[in-house]
Amino acid sequence: MPDSIPDPNPRIGGHAVVLGASMAGLLAARTLADFFDTVTVVERDPLPVSDTARRGVPQGRHLHGLLARGAQVIEELLPGILDQLVMDGAQYFDGQDLSQWYYNLGGHPMVRSGSAPSITAYLVTRPFLEDHVRRRVRDIPNVTLLGEHDVVALTSVTSTRDRRRVTGARVVDRRSGEDSTLSADLVVDATGRGGRTPFWLDSLGYGRPPEDRVAVHVTYISQVLSMTPDALRELGFVVGVVPGRPRGFGMLHCENDTWVFTVMGIAGCEPPQDFPGMCEFVEDCAPAHMLAAVREARPIGEPARHRMPSSQWRRYDKMRRFPDGLLVVGDAICSFNPIYGQGMTVAALEAAALRDCLFGGTEDLARRFFRAAARPIRQAWQLSATPDRALPETDGAPTLPERLLNRYVDRVLAAAEYDAAAVDQFVKVTSLVDPPSRLLRPGIMWRAARAGDRRRPARSGGATERPALRKTAHSTPPTDAADSVILSW
């Protein structure tokens, strides 16, 4: 019998530095704390001690979604945090009553009767969620959060004839102006879309990573609202853009009985930045009862605006050379069209991928991590970039496989107008719980094939599902051939 139980999380380094206290940075720090003696998180902004939007997160005042898979991973990293969110005022939707959720994608209103257990959602604002994560990370004994510090450069040494190792970061205290160097065994860039790693790599002789882009030119305007408790029975509303109408909106009942109302336009379709104008902007696509309640609500503060020109994926996984001692996470790798609500979930999945890679030590860590992170990024990218390219208002044209895929997904969404099982499986894929290949399961393909022939119910409600439809909802698992087709999007 051994004298001691091996440490399930062996220490592999002395000090790790995370650049940026974003959600991606905080979750990365949580993971690193199990493998390094100390972890320092460096953030440019003052770090609030409450749920206050940070200046460095311009999207922080807008509608955010924590997809089901993201919630699962955050709970794994920070056990008990989801229950704490609800105890502190967050709303929770368990998918048992679809009349509480208004969901319209591609012009297809989802069925509003029955249940879809995969549509689980913790409805919170970004500052509220980030504050809970930050407090939990701050309480980890070997983690230090260092606010109001600018990162000005990486430090490095030549470790072999043609390869360099990043050894830390130079930072400047924004209050005192003091310049200091944080030595580190590993530096993780979580500074967001504007992160300077491409510039630093170029200056070190590695060149810049190739980039994939989809121009969307999305603008969204958000207003926080206060409503009476009985103003609406629903907890959330989502209406996506469609060809010919490059406008949509989302509204969620968030913590402490506040609502966040966000209207969005793509391809230069600019929403007005005033509350009455926001309501008029979506008057032709919003449910009348919801819009009436919104107009009766009390605005809290002023509307906030945010613009994003394109979805952007820096392909670090395709670089042939990369320095030791450096990684990149979150929006600094890939920033998605925000209307799909994927960013925080992908950041959580990257933290999980980092944990799995660290169990293998630091040897060849960058190559292993970027390849592992590319898997969840690719799924999220395909689920957002494919429909974006299909819109005539955006730049570029979809490929033939993308056109075929969009047609098939449209049939799945048509089935979801009356079939809760189709809704459930579609949401499992879009919330990154299931791989896209699950949409090719025989039961879902049969529903999609029948969708065009079945008479659809009135759009205000839903239809009772036929027993035969429900019976086939969980047919045989997908074949390898199905996987290869769907994953080639």
N, C-alpha and C positions, 0 to 999 in steps of 0.2 A: 504494500500500500504506500503511495507516495506521501512524503512528508507535508507537501503543500499542494494546493490546487493551482494550476497554471492560470495566470492572469488572462482573462478572455480578451482584453484589450491591451496588448503589450505596448510599453513606451518605446517609441522609435525615434524620438528626438527631444531636444531640450526646449526649444522655443519656436513657436509658429506665430506669424503676424498676418492678420487679416486686414486688408485695406477696404474699409467701408462697413458701416453698421446697418446695411440694408437687410431685408429679410434673408437674402442669399448669404450675406456676410455673417449674420447672427447664427444661422443654421450651420454654416461651415464651421464657425467657432465652437458650436456645441459638439460637433463631430471631432474636431481636432483635440478638444480637451481630453478625450479618452486616450490619445496617443502621444501627446507632448506634455512635458512637465509644466510649461506655462504657455498661455495663448494671450496675445494682445490684439484687440480690435481697435483700429485707428479710424476715426471718423472726423470729417471736416466740420459738420454741424455740431452745435451744442446738443448733448443727449438729454432729451426731456425725461422727466420723472413721472410723466402722465401721458395720456393718449392725445398728444398734440402732434399735428402734422409738421414734419420737418421740411425746411426750405429745400434741402437737397433731394427731396422726393416730390417732384412737381405733380406726379400723378396721385399723390397721397390723399388729396381731397376729393377724389373721384370714386366712382363705384368700383369695388373690387370683388373678385370671386375667389374663394378657396375651394377648388375642386375636391371631389371625394378622395381621390388618391393623395392629394396634398395633405388633407386633414389626417389621413391615416399615418403618413410618414412623420408629420409634426408630432403626432401623439406618440409614435415610437421613440422619437428623439427626446421629447419632453413629456413623459407620462403624466396624465391628469390635466393637461392644459385645456383640452376641449371641454371637460366638465367645468373647469374654472371659468372659461369664457361664458358659458351659460349662466353660472352662478353670479357672474358680474354683470349680467344684463343682455348677453347676446341672444338672438333668436335662433331657433333650431328647427329645420324642416326635415322630417323623416321620410317623406315620400309616400306616406300611408293614405293621404287624402289629396288627390291631384286637383281638387277644386281650389286648393290653397295656392296653386302655382299657375301663372299664365305664361305660356312658353310658345313663341311663334318664330320658327326659323324657316327661311326660304319660302315664305308665304304660306306655311303650313301651321295652323294652330294645333298644338298638341291636345290630345284628349284630356278632359277635365273631370273624368269620373274614374273610379277604381284607384289602384295604387301602383307605384313604381319605386320600390325600395332603394334603387340605386340613386335616386335624386335626393341624396342627403346633403344638407347644406347648413353651415354655420354662418349666419348672416351678421356680419360685423363690418365696421369701417376699417380701412387700412391702419390708421393710427392706433385704434383699439387693439387690433391683433398684434401689431408690431410692438406695442407697449408690453403686452403680456409675454411675448417671446423675449424681448430685451430684458425684462425683469428676471425671467427664469435663467437666462444666460449670465446675467450679472451676478446671480447667486452661486454660480459654479466657482468653487474656491480657486482654481488655477486659471481663471479667465479675468482679464482686466479690460475694461472699456475706456478708451482714451478719446474724449471728445475735443472738438475745436483744434484739430491738428491737420495741417495740409501735408499730403504726401508729395514730395518734390522730385524724388528720383529713387531708382533701385540701386543698390550696391551689388557689386559682383567681383568675382575673381576668375582667372583662367584656371580650370581644373584639369584640362587635357590640352593637347596641341590645338584642337579645333572646337572645343566646347567650353562653355562658361557655366559657372554656378552662381545663381543669385544668392547673396548672403544676407540680405536685409533691405531696409528702406530708410531713406533720409526723410525726416519729418520736421515741420516747423510749427511751433506753438503759435496759434493765431492771436493769443492774448499778449504773450511776452515777446514774440518774435524769435525765441530761442530755437536754434537749429540743433538737431540731435540725430543720431543714427541708431536704429533698432536692429541689432544683429538677429538673424533668424536662420533656422534650419530649413524653413519653408515659408514662402510668402504667397498669400492667396489674394488675387485681385477681385474684389467684389464691389468696385466703384461704379458699376452701372454702364449704361450705353456709351457714356462719354469716357470710359476708362482708357488710360494711356498705354496699356500694354502693347498694342500694335506699334506705337512710336518707340517704346523702350526696346522692343524686340528688334526693330529696324536699326536702332542706334548700337545694338550689341552685335549686329551683323547677321541676324537670322532672317531678315525680311519681315514683311507683314503677312498675316494669314489671309488666304483667299476669303471672299465674302459672298454669301448668297443674299439677295435682296428682293423684296416684293414691294413696289411702291404702292402705298395706300392713301397717303395724305389724309389721315384721319384727324378730325378735330372733335373734341367732346367738351361739353359744358355741364357742370354739375351744381346742383342746389340741394343743400340739406334742409329737410322739412320737419315740422312738428305737426302731427295729426291727432285727432281724438282717437281713442282706442278702438272705436267701432266704425271708423271711417271706411275701412276696407277689410274684407275677410281674408284676402290673399296676403301672403308674405312676400311674394316677389313677382315681378313682371319682366319679361325679356322679349323684345321684338327686334329681330335682326334685319339688316339691310337686304334688299332684293334688287335684281337687275331692273333698272328704270326708276328705282326709288333708293338712292344712296343715303338713306337716313334710317335711323332706328333709335331705340332707347332702352334703358333698363331702370328699374326701380326696386329697391330692396328695403324691407323693414329691418333695421339694424338695431344695435344695442340701445337700451334705455328709451325705447319707443321713438327713436328718430328714424327718418327715412332718407335715403339718398336717391335723388332723381337725376339721371344722367341722360342727356340727348347727344347723339353722335351723327356726324356726317363724314363721308369719305369722298376722295377725289375732288377736293375743293368745295364740296357742299358745306358751307359754313353755318353752324347754328348761331342764332343771335345770343348775345351774352346778357340777356335780361330775362327775368322769370316769365312774364307774359309771353315774350317771344319764344321761349323754350316750349311752352305749351302749344303755341300755334305751329311750331316747327314739326311736331309729331301728331297734329290733330287728326290727320287722315289715316294713321296707323295705330293709334292708341285706343284701348277700350274706353268707351264713353264714360262708364262709371268710374274708372280709374282717373281719367282726366278731370272729371268733376270734383273728385276728392282732392286732387292735387291743387286745383285752383282755389279750393276752400282752405288749404293748409296754410300754416304760418311759416314763411321762409326764415331760416336761421342763418344769419350772415349773408354775404354776397355770393353770386354764382362764381365758380372757378372755371378757368379755361385751360386746356392742355392740347398740344398738337404733337403729332408724330408722323414724320414723312414716309417711313417705310419699316417693314419688318426686316430685321438684319441678323444674319447668322455668321459670326466669325468662325471660320472652319479651322480651329486649332487642331482638330483631329486629322486634318490633311497636311499639316506641316511636316516636312521631312526631318527638320532639326528643331530642337526646343531646349532651352537651358534647364539645367537641374535646379531644384529649389524654388520653382515658380509654378503656380496654377492660376486658372481663371474660372470664375463661377458667375451664375446669375445673368443679368442683362449684359454684363461685360462679355459674355459669350454670345447670347442670343436674346434679342428683344423682339417680342411678338406683337402683332396687332392687338391692342389692349381690349378690343371688344369681345375677344374670346376668353378672357380671364384666365390665361394659362401661366402667367409669369411666376407667381408664388409657388404653384404646384411643381413646376419644373425645377425651381430653385430647391425645393425640398427633396425632389428625386435626385438632384445632383449631390446634395449632402449625403443621401443614402449611398450613392455610387462612390463618393469619396471615402466613406466609412469602409465599404467593401474593399476598395483598393488599398487603403492603409493597412489592412490586415496582412497584405503581402509585402509590407515594408515600403521603403522609399526608392528602391531600385526601379528605374524606368517608370517612375510614378506618373509623369506627365502624359506619356503615351498611353498608359493603361487607363488613366482617369478620363482623358478626352474621348477615348473610344467608348468607355462606359457611359459617359454623360451624353454622347451623341445619340444613344438609343432613345431615351425619353424626349430629348430635343427633337429628334426626327419625327416621332409620332405627333407631337404637338405642332411642329412646323407643317406637316402634311395636312393636319386637320384645319389649319387656318390659312395657309398659303394657297391650297388647292381651290377652296371656294372664293378667296380673294381674287385670284387670277381669272376666275370665271365671270367676274362682274365687268360689263362693258365699260364702266366708268374708270377702271384702273388700267395702268399701263401693262402692256404685254398681253399675250394670248395663252390660254391653257393648251397643254399638249393633248394629243389624242387620248392617252390613258386617263388624263385628268378629266376630259370631257365625258368619257364613258363612266368614270367614277362618279362625277357630279350627277349624271342621269340616274345612276343606281341609288345614290344617297337620296335624291329627290323622291324616288319611289318608297324608300324606307320612311322618309318623313311623311309621305302621303299615308302610309299605313299607320303611322303614329297619330294621325288625326283621330282615329277611332280605336286603336289597339294599344293598351297600356304596356303589353309585353314588348312591343316595338319601341316604345318610349324608353322602357327600362334598359334594353340592350343598347340603344343609341347613346343614352347618357353614360352607360358604363364605358363606352369607347371614348366619347368626347371628354369625360372626366378622368381619362387615363388609367382607369381601373383595369379595363380589358384592352387587348391589342385590337387594331382595326380588323383583323381577320375574323373576329367574332361576328361582324356584320354579314359574313358569308356563311354562317351556319344555316343548315337547311331550313330550319323553322323561320328565320328572318328572311331568307330569300323567298320562301313561299309567301310570306306576308307581303313582301315588296311586289311580287308578281300579281297578287290578288288586289293590290291597292287601287289600281286603275279601274278595276271592274266593279268594285264594291261601291254602293251608294253611300256617300259620306253624310254624317249627321249634321245638324245645324251647328254653326261654328261657335255658338255660345255655350255649348255643353259637350257631351260625349255620348258615345253609344255603348250599350252593354256588349261585352265581348262574347262571341260565340264560344261554346265549350270546345269545339274542334280547333279553334284558333289557339286557345290557351293550352290545349293538350300538346301542341307541337312546339311550344315556346322553348323547351329545353331539349332539343333533339341532339343527335350525335355531335360530338365536338368537331371542330374544323379539321380538315385534312391538311397535310403538308402542302399540297398543291394550292389549296385556298390561301394558306399563309403566304406563299410566295407571290400570289397574284396581288393580294391586298397590300403587302408590304413593299411593292414596287412603285407605289404612287409617285 
